[in-house]
Every structure is written in C-alpha cells, then in structure tokens.
Amino acid sequence: MKTMLPLRFISIIFSTILFSSGCQKKTAATNPNSRSKNELRESTKPLQAADLVGYDGTKLRKSVHRITEANDKHNQEIKNMVETGEGQ
C-alpha cells in the first residue's frame, strides 16, 4: 500500500506533464511572416491555370511575384524604421 501512493503520484505528475506539453502553441508555424520565398511561389501556382481560360498564366504569376516581393520589401523598410525610430 505504501508503494502504491508514490506510483500514483508519479503517474499523475507524468500525465500532467504530457498533457501540458501538448497544449503549447507553436508561434513559428502560425506566423505569416515566417514563410519563405519558395512557399510564396508555391502559393501562386494556381495562377498558372489562367492559361486554360485564355490569360497568360506565366505573366500573371510573375506579376504577382513582383508585387509580393515589393510588398515584402516595403514591409521590411517600415519594420526597420519602427525599430530605429526614424519615422518620428
């Protein structure tokens, strides 16, 4: 009976640790800014299907890439300005 109490206590602690580790958030996976350029390029792959309805899908896809790259560059400049305090 004396050994049952510590075993029960250890099993409760172990299960609590396992349960709490499964509840932690993964911020890197939910952060939209953590996407790489390859992921951005893959996200525009459906634009290639515009060829099927008469548009130039390759040109459309390249145009979207230029726009997203310019947007990323602009966002990075703003972020740098905010961090250094130049915008005041």
DSSP file (Angstrom, degrees, kcal/mol; ACC not computed):
  #  RESIDUE AA STRUCTURE BP1 BP2  ACC     N-H-->O    O-->H-N    N-H-->O    O-->H-N    TCO  KAPPA ALPHA  PHI   PSI    X-CA   Y-CA   Z-CA
    1    1 A M     >        0   0    0      0, 0.0     4,-1.0     0, 0.0     3,-0.1   0.000 360.0 360.0 360.0 -34.0    0.0    0.0    0.0
    2    2 A K  T  4  +     0   0    0      1,-0.2     3,-0.1     2,-0.2     0, 0.0   0.834 360.0  49.1 -69.8 -30.6    2.9    2.3    0.7
    3    3 A T  T  > S+     0   0    0      1,-0.2     4,-1.6     2,-0.2    -1,-0.2   0.726 101.6  64.4 -80.3 -20.4    4.4    1.8   -2.8
    4    4 A M  H  > S+     0   0    0      2,-0.2     4,-2.4     1,-0.2     5,-0.2   0.867  96.7  56.3 -69.4 -36.2    1.0    2.5   -4.5
    5    5 A L  H  X S+     0   0    0     -4,-1.0     4,-2.4     2,-0.2    -1,-0.2   0.942 109.5  43.1 -65.0 -49.5    0.8    6.1   -3.3
    6    6 A P  H  > S+     0   0    0      0, 0.0     4,-2.7     0, 0.0    -1,-0.2   0.887 114.7  51.2 -65.0 -35.8    4.2    7.2   -4.8
    7    7 A L  H  X S+     0   0    0     -4,-1.6     4,-2.3     2,-0.2    -2,-0.2   0.907 111.7  46.8 -65.4 -40.3    3.4    5.3   -8.0
    8    8 A R  H  X S+     0   0    0     -4,-2.4     4,-2.1     2,-0.2    -1,-0.2   0.910 112.9  49.9 -66.0 -42.0    0.1    7.0   -8.3
    9    9 A F  H  X S+     0   0    0     -4,-2.4     4,-2.1     2,-0.2    -2,-0.2   0.918 112.1  47.3 -62.2 -45.1    1.7   10.4   -7.5
   10   10 A I  H  X S+     0   0    0     -4,-2.7     4,-2.6     1,-0.2    -2,-0.2   0.896 111.2  50.9 -65.0 -41.1    4.4    9.8  -10.2
   11   11 A S  H  X S+     0   0    0     -4,-2.3     4,-2.3     2,-0.2    -1,-0.2   0.872 110.1  50.0 -66.5 -36.0    1.8    8.7  -12.8
   12   12 A I  H  X S+     0   0    0     -4,-2.1     4,-2.1     2,-0.2    -2,-0.2   0.923 112.9  46.3 -66.9 -43.4   -0.3   11.8  -12.1
   13   13 A I  H  X S+     0   0    0     -4,-2.1     4,-2.3     2,-0.2    -2,-0.2   0.929 113.2  49.5 -64.2 -45.0    2.7   14.1  -12.5
   14   14 A F  H  X S+     0   0    0     -4,-2.6     4,-2.3     1,-0.2    -2,-0.2   0.917 112.1  47.0 -62.1 -45.1    3.8   12.3  -15.7
   15   15 A S  H  X S+     0   0    0     -4,-2.3     4,-2.4     1,-0.2    -1,-0.2   0.866 111.0  52.8 -66.6 -34.8    0.4   12.5  -17.3
   16   16 A T  H  X S+     0   0    0     -4,-2.1     4,-2.6     2,-0.2    -2,-0.2   0.904 109.2  49.2 -65.4 -41.2    0.1   16.2  -16.3
   17   17 A I  H  X S+     0   0    0     -4,-2.3     4,-2.0     2,-0.2    -2,-0.2   0.925 112.5  47.6 -63.9 -44.6    3.4   17.0  -18.0
   18   18 A L  H  X S+     0   0    0     -4,-2.3     4,-1.3     1,-0.2    -2,-0.2   0.916 113.4  48.1 -62.9 -42.5    2.4   15.2  -21.1
   19   19 A F  H  X S+     0   0    0     -4,-2.4     4,-0.6     1,-0.2     3,-0.2   0.919 112.7  47.2 -64.8 -44.0   -0.9   16.9  -21.3
   20   20 A S  H >< S+     0   0    0     -4,-2.6     3,-0.6     1,-0.2     4,-0.3   0.829 107.8  55.8 -70.7 -30.7    0.6   20.4  -20.7
   21   21 A S  H >< S+     0   0    0     -4,-2.0     3,-0.7     1,-0.2    -1,-0.2   0.812 105.1  53.7 -71.0 -27.4    3.3   19.9  -23.3
   22   22 A G  H 3< S+     0   0    0     -4,-1.3    -1,-0.2    -3,-0.2    -2,-0.2   0.640 102.6  58.8 -77.7 -14.1    0.6   19.1  -25.9
   23   23 A C  T << S+     0   0    0     -3,-0.6    -1,-0.2    -4,-0.6    -2,-0.2   0.462  78.1 113.1 -94.7  -2.6   -1.2   22.3  -25.2
   24   24 A Q    <   -     0   0    0     -3,-0.7     2,-0.2    -4,-0.3    -3,-0.0  -0.444  67.2-120.5 -74.5 144.2    1.6   24.7  -26.0
   25   25 A K        -     0   0    0     -2,-0.1     2,-0.7     1,-0.0    -1,-0.1  -0.540   9.5-140.3 -81.5 148.3    1.3   27.0  -29.0
   26   26 A K     >  -     0   0    0     -2,-0.2     4,-0.9     1,-0.2     3,-0.2  -0.898  21.0-179.2-106.3  99.6    3.7   26.9  -31.9
   27   27 A T  H  > S+     0   0    0     -2,-0.7     4,-1.1     1,-0.2     3,-0.2   0.822  75.5  60.3 -74.0 -30.9    4.1   30.5  -32.8
   28   28 A A  H  4 S+     0   0    0      1,-0.2    -1,-0.2     2,-0.2     3,-0.2   0.859 104.6  50.1 -66.2 -33.2    6.6   29.9  -35.7
   29   29 A A  H  4 S+     0   0    0     -3,-0.2    -1,-0.2     1,-0.2    -2,-0.2   0.796 114.5  43.3 -75.3 -27.7    4.0   27.8  -37.6
   30   30 A T  H  < S+     0   0    0     -4,-0.9    -1,-0.2    -3,-0.2    -2,-0.2   0.525  87.2 103.6 -95.6  -6.4    1.3   30.4  -37.2
   31   31 A N    ><  -     0   0    0     -4,-1.1     3,-1.4    -3,-0.2     4,-0.1  -0.667  57.2-159.2 -78.6 115.5    3.4   33.5  -38.0
   32   32 A P  G >  S+     0   0    0      0, 0.0     3,-1.0     0, 0.0    -1,-0.2   0.750  88.5  62.6 -68.7 -21.5    2.6   34.5  -41.6
   33   33 A N  G 3  S+     0   0    0      1,-0.2    -2,-0.1    -3,-0.0    -5,-0.0   0.569  87.6  73.3 -78.9  -6.7    5.9   36.4  -41.9
   34   34 A S  G <   +     0   0    0     -3,-1.4    -1,-0.2    -6,-0.2     2,-0.2   0.417  69.3 116.0 -87.4   3.6    7.8   33.2  -41.4
   35   35 A R    <   -     0   0    0     -3,-1.0     2,-0.1    -4,-0.1    -6,-0.0  -0.486  61.1-133.7 -73.7 140.9    7.0   31.9  -44.9
   36   36 A S     >  -     0   0    0     -2,-0.2     4,-1.8     1,-0.1     5,-0.1  -0.357  25.2-103.6 -86.6 172.2    9.9   31.5  -47.2
   37   37 A K  H  > S+     0   0    0      1,-0.2     4,-2.5     2,-0.2     5,-0.2   0.858 121.3  57.3 -65.3 -34.7   10.1   32.7  -50.9
   38   38 A N  H  > S+     0   0    0      1,-0.2     4,-2.2     2,-0.2    -1,-0.2   0.897 105.8  49.8 -63.1 -39.3    9.6   29.1  -52.1
   39   39 A E  H  > S+     0   0    0      2,-0.2     4,-1.6     1,-0.2    -1,-0.2   0.889 110.7  49.9 -66.3 -37.6    6.3   28.9  -50.1
   40   40 A L  H  X S+     0   0    0     -4,-1.8     4,-0.7     1,-0.2    -2,-0.2   0.903 110.6  49.7 -66.1 -40.1    5.2   32.2  -51.6
   41   41 A R  H >< S+     0   0    0     -4,-2.5     3,-0.7     1,-0.2    -2,-0.2   0.875 109.6  51.4 -66.8 -36.4    6.0   31.0  -55.1
   42   42 A E  H >< S+     0   0    0     -4,-2.2     3,-1.2     1,-0.2    -1,-0.2   0.819 102.2  61.1 -68.2 -30.0    4.1   27.7  -54.4
   43   43 A S  H 3< S+     0   0    0     -4,-1.6    -1,-0.2     1,-0.3    -2,-0.2   0.717 103.0  50.9 -72.0 -18.1    1.1   29.7  -53.3
   44   44 A T  T X< S+     0   0    0     -4,-0.7     3,-1.4    -3,-0.7     4,-0.4   0.356  78.9 102.0 -97.5   5.8    0.8   31.4  -56.7
   45   45 A K  G X  S+     0   0    0     -3,-1.2     3,-1.8     1,-0.3     4,-0.3   0.859  71.9  62.4 -58.5 -37.5    0.9   28.1  -58.6
   46   46 A P  G >  S+     0   0    0      0, 0.0     3,-1.5     0, 0.0    -1,-0.3   0.764  89.0  71.5 -61.6 -21.2   -2.9   28.1  -59.2
   47   47 A L  G X  S+     0   0    0     -3,-1.4     3,-1.8     1,-0.3    -2,-0.2   0.771  83.1  70.3 -64.4 -22.7   -2.4   31.3  -61.2
   48   48 A Q  G X  S+     0   0    0     -3,-1.8     3,-1.5    -4,-0.4     9,-0.3   0.775  84.3  70.1 -63.6 -25.1   -0.8   29.2  -63.9
   49   49 A A  G X  S+     0   0    0     -3,-1.5     3,-1.7    -4,-0.3     4,-0.4   0.562  72.3  87.9 -70.6  -7.1   -4.2   27.7  -64.6
   50   50 A A  G X >S+     0   0    0     -3,-1.8     5,-2.1     1,-0.3     3,-1.0   0.711  72.5  74.4 -64.0 -17.7   -5.3   31.1  -66.0
   51   51 A D  G X 5S+     0   0    0     -3,-1.5     3,-1.1     1,-0.2    -1,-0.3   0.825  85.4  64.2 -60.3 -30.6   -3.9   29.7  -69.3
   52   52 A L  G < 5S+     0   0    0     -3,-1.7    -1,-0.2     1,-0.3    -2,-0.2   0.751 105.2  42.5 -68.6 -24.1   -7.0   27.5  -69.5
   53   53 A V  G < 5S-     0   0    0     -3,-1.0    -1,-0.3    -4,-0.4    -2,-0.2   0.258 128.1 -88.8-108.6  12.4   -9.3   30.5  -69.8
   54   54 A G  T < 5S+     0   0    0     -3,-1.1    -3,-0.2     1,-0.4     2,-0.2   0.407  88.2 117.6 104.0  -2.9   -7.2   32.5  -72.3
   55   55 A Y  S   <S-     0   0    0     -5,-2.1     2,-1.2    -6,-0.1    -1,-0.4  -0.567  74.4-106.0 -92.4 161.6   -5.0   34.5  -70.0
   56   56 A D     >  -     0   0    0     -2,-0.2     4,-2.3     1,-0.2     5,-0.2  -0.746  36.1-174.0 -86.2  97.5   -1.2   34.3  -69.9
   57   57 A G  H  > S+     0   0    0     -2,-1.2     4,-2.5    -9,-0.3    -1,-0.2   0.844  79.9  53.3 -63.9 -36.4   -0.8   32.5  -66.6
   58   58 A T  H  > S+     0   0    0      2,-0.2     4,-2.4     1,-0.2    -1,-0.2   0.926 111.2  45.5 -65.9 -44.6    3.0   32.7  -66.5
   59   59 A K  H  > S+     0   0    0      2,-0.2     4,-2.1     1,-0.2    -2,-0.2   0.900 113.7  50.0 -65.0 -40.6    2.9   36.5  -67.0
   60   60 A L  H  X S+     0   0    0     -4,-2.3     4,-2.1     2,-0.2    -2,-0.2   0.907 111.1  49.1 -63.4 -42.7    0.2   36.8  -64.3
   61   61 A R  H  X S+     0   0    0     -4,-2.5     4,-2.1     2,-0.2    -2,-0.2   0.910 111.1  49.0 -65.4 -42.8    2.2   34.7  -61.9
   62   62 A K  H  X S+     0   0    0     -4,-2.4     4,-2.3     1,-0.2    -1,-0.2   0.879 109.6  53.3 -64.3 -37.1    5.4   36.7  -62.5
   63   63 A S  H  X S+     0   0    0     -4,-2.1     4,-2.1     1,-0.2    -1,-0.2   0.910 108.8  48.4 -63.9 -42.1    3.4   39.9  -61.9
   64   64 A V  H  X S+     0   0    0     -4,-2.1     4,-2.7     2,-0.2    -1,-0.2   0.882 109.5  53.8 -65.9 -37.3    2.1   38.7  -58.6
   65   65 A H  H  X S+     0   0    0     -4,-2.1     4,-2.5     2,-0.2     5,-0.2   0.919 108.6  48.8 -62.5 -43.4    5.6   37.7  -57.6
   66   66 A R  H  X S+     0   0    0     -4,-2.3     4,-2.3     1,-0.2    -2,-0.2   0.914 112.5  48.6 -62.6 -41.5    6.9   41.2  -58.3
   67   67 A I  H  X S+     0   0    0     -4,-2.1     4,-2.3     2,-0.2    -2,-0.2   0.924 113.0  46.1 -65.3 -45.0    4.0   42.7  -56.3
   68   68 A T  H  X S+     0   0    0     -4,-2.7     4,-2.5     2,-0.2    -1,-0.2   0.875 112.8  50.2 -68.1 -36.0    4.6   40.4  -53.3
   69   69 A E  H  X S+     0   0    0     -4,-2.5     4,-2.3     2,-0.2    -1,-0.2   0.907 111.7  48.1 -67.3 -40.6    8.3   41.0  -53.3
   70   70 A A  H  X S+     0   0    0     -4,-2.3     4,-2.4    -5,-0.2    -2,-0.2   0.895 112.3  50.0 -64.9 -38.9    7.8   44.7  -53.4
   71   71 A N  H  X S+     0   0    0     -4,-2.3     4,-2.6     2,-0.2    -2,-0.2   0.916 110.6  48.9 -65.1 -43.4    5.3   44.4  -50.6
   72   72 A D  H  X S+     0   0    0     -4,-2.5     4,-2.2     2,-0.2    -2,-0.2   0.900 111.9  49.5 -62.2 -40.7    7.7   42.4  -48.5
   73   73 A K  H  X S+     0   0    0     -4,-2.3     4,-2.2     2,-0.2    -2,-0.2   0.919 111.8  48.3 -64.5 -43.5   10.5   44.9  -49.2
   74   74 A H  H  X S+     0   0    0     -4,-2.4     4,-2.3     1,-0.2    -2,-0.2   0.913 111.2  50.2 -63.3 -43.6    8.2   47.8  -48.2
   75   75 A N  H  X S+     0   0    0     -4,-2.6     4,-2.4     1,-0.2    -1,-0.2   0.885 109.9  51.0 -62.9 -38.2    7.1   46.0  -45.0
   76   76 A Q  H  X S+     0   0    0     -4,-2.2     4,-2.4     2,-0.2    -1,-0.2   0.897 109.1  50.8 -66.2 -39.8   10.8   45.3  -44.1
   77   77 A E  H  X S+     0   0    0     -4,-2.2     4,-2.3     2,-0.2    -2,-0.2   0.912 111.6  47.8 -63.0 -42.3   11.6   49.0  -44.6
   78   78 A I  H  X S+     0   0    0     -4,-2.3     4,-2.4     2,-0.2    -2,-0.2   0.915 110.8  51.3 -64.5 -42.4    8.7   50.0  -42.3
   79   79 A K  H  X S+     0   0    0     -4,-2.4     4,-2.2     1,-0.2    -2,-0.2   0.907 110.6  48.6 -61.4 -42.1    9.8   47.5  -39.7
   80   80 A N  H  X S+     0   0    0     -4,-2.4     4,-2.1     1,-0.2     6,-0.2   0.885 110.7  51.0 -65.3 -38.6   13.3   48.9  -39.8
   81   81 A M  H  X>S+     0   0    0     -4,-2.3     4,-1.6     2,-0.2     5,-1.4   0.902 111.1  47.9 -65.0 -40.7   12.1   52.4  -39.5
   82   82 A V  H  <5S+     0   0    0     -4,-2.4    -2,-0.2     2,-0.2    -1,-0.2   0.906 111.9  49.7 -66.8 -41.5    9.9   51.5  -36.5
   83   83 A E  H  <5S+     0   0    0     -4,-2.2    -1,-0.2     1,-0.2    -2,-0.2   0.871 118.2  38.1 -66.8 -37.1   12.8   49.7  -34.8
   84   84 A T  H  <5S-     0   0    0     -4,-2.1    -1,-0.2    -5,-0.2    -2,-0.2   0.636 105.9-125.3 -90.2 -14.0   15.2   52.5  -35.2
   85   85 A G  T ><5 +     0   0    0     -4,-1.6     3,-0.8    -5,-0.2    -3,-0.2   0.750  64.7 136.8  78.8  25.0   12.7   55.3  -34.6
   86   86 A E  T 3 < +     0   0    0     -5,-1.4    -4,-0.1     1,-0.2    -5,-0.1   0.703  55.3  74.1 -75.8 -19.5   13.3   57.2  -37.8
   87   87 A G  T 3         0   0    0     -6,-0.7    -1,-0.2     1,-0.2    -5,-0.1   0.419 360.0 360.0 -77.4   4.3    9.7   57.8  -38.5
   88   88 A Q    <         0   0    0     -3,-0.8    -1,-0.2     0, 0.0    -2,-0.1   0.445 360.0 360.0 -99.2 360.0    9.3   60.5  -35.9
